[in-house]
Amino acid sequence: MGQFSTNPNAASRGAQRRIYANLRAQIEDGTLAVGSKLESTRAMAAALGVSRTTVTAAYEQLAAEGFVATSAGKAARVAGGANVRSGLAAASLAQHKDLSPALSQYGQRVAALTSYSMSSPLARIDFKYGSVASRDFPASGWQRVYRAELVRRVPSLYYGHPEGDLRLRRALQSYLRRARGLACDTEQILIVHGSQQGLDLCARLLLNPGDTFVFEEPGYRLARYCFEATGATALPTHVDASGLDTSGLPEDGCARLAYVTPSHQFPMGAVFSISRRLELLRWASRQGAWIIEDDYGGEFRYGQRPIDALQSMDTDARVIYVGTFSKALSPQLRLGYLVLPHQLVHVFREAKRITDRHSPRWEQDVLASLIESGAYERHVRRLRRENERRRNALLDAVDQHLAGYGHLVGMAAGLHGVLLLPTLRAQDELTLQAASLERGVGVYPLSPLFAGLPSIVDERSAGLILGYAGLTMQEIDEGIRILAEVIRNYVDARGASIG
C-alpha cells in the first residue's frame, strides 16, 4: 500500500485505509468495472459517517496509483486497465492448460523430477538423516567471533571474490592436510553455498544432454537430480560391502563422470576399498572422465582415524573433492567447498561469479577464525564422541527391540545407518513409514534412493534409513522400541515367519 497523507487523528487514518483497501479490492476483482463512476466524496462520507477529507485522501491515493481517473468538476471513474486481478486470473486460466512452452528444456526436466522431502512434521521422534542436534552447534564461540567480525573496521563494504575469502581458503588448506590427508593449493579451493551448489556447478559445467554418468546404486538422490537435470543419463552401478563395484564401469568412452561417496557410501555405509579406489582412478584416466568425491561425512569415523580422501591418491588430476560443514556445524549454515584440479579452477570461479557472486563473507571469516584457533577441530572431536554415543545407543536399541527382525549396516562411520528387514520386501517400506508416523516416529524408506527399474528394486528386502545425530539417546531407544512394535504387528498381521 502506498504512503497516505498525515492526519493526527488515528481513527481518521484507519478509516482512510479501509476505504482505500475496499475500493481497490473491488476495482481489482472487477466488481467496479472500468469506466464506472465512484460515489462523490460528499455522498460516501455521509454514508460511512466519516469526514469528507478522509474520503478525499483515499480517492487521491487511488488516483496516484492509477486505479481511478479524476478531473476537476467531474466524478471519479475507474481507470482503464485497473481490473488487475480479474485480468490476471483470466490470463492464468488461459495459460494453465500447457505451461511447458514457457520453460526451457532444463526447466522441464527439473519440473519432471519427483518431489523430494526429508522431513516428517508430525514426528515426535524423527530419524531423518542429514539432521544434527541444535544443541551441538558451538553457539557461544560462533557468537563471540561473529560479533568481533561485525565490528571490525574495513575500508568499505563490497562484493567478495567468487572463489571465497583467502583467509578461509588458507585455513581450509591446512585443515584438509591434517584431517583428510589432502594436499592442495589455496587457489584450488572454491567456497560454495553448501555441497549441493558444488554438485550443481559440477553438473552444469561437466555434463551435456545425452552424456552418461556413473552413479552409485543406491545413492544420494539430490546429486542424481543435479546431473539428470542437465539431460545426462545415470548409469546405476551396484554397491556392495566394498563400495562401488568397479567391474561394472563402462569402457565405451560415453561416461563423462563418476559420482562416489568413498569414505562412507551413502546410504549403505560401505568404505571404498583401496583396490577399487585405484581401479576407479585408472578408469577415469583411461576414459578422460571426472570423479566427483562427495565427502559428506568423512570426519565421523568411530574407533579409528578418518580414512584419507580419494583425492589424496589422485596423480592425474581427475578428482573433484566436495566438502561441507553441514554435518559438523549446521546444514542451515550453507557453506561448503570444492577442491578442484588446476585446469578447472578458472571456469568454476566464473560460474560461481555469475551464479551468486560469492558466498557470505562474514560467515567465512568466522569459520576461518575458528579453524585457525583450533576451536573447530576441538568441536569436531567433541561432536565425534557425542555421535558415537548416539550410534551405540542405536545399535543397542536395535539389538534389544528388533532382534530377529532386522539388523543395521553402515554404522562404522557417518551419522546414519540402514536397518535391513530380511523378512519384509521393499514394497512394505511405505506402509511401515506411515504406521510409524501414526505413532509419532519418523523413519525413511530406502527404495527412493535406487535409480534402477522398480521391478528390480522391489526384489530386495525392505530397508529403512535411520539418522541419529539429531536425537538424544533416550529418544533413540524409545523410537526404536515403537518402530519394533510397528514391525512386529505388521509381520504378525501378514503371518510372515521370522528366520
Summary of the structure (lengths in Angstrom):
residues: 499
radius of gyration: 29.6
end to end distance: 69.1
largest distance: 93.6
contacts: 1576
relative contact order: 0.11
helix: 47%
strand: 16%
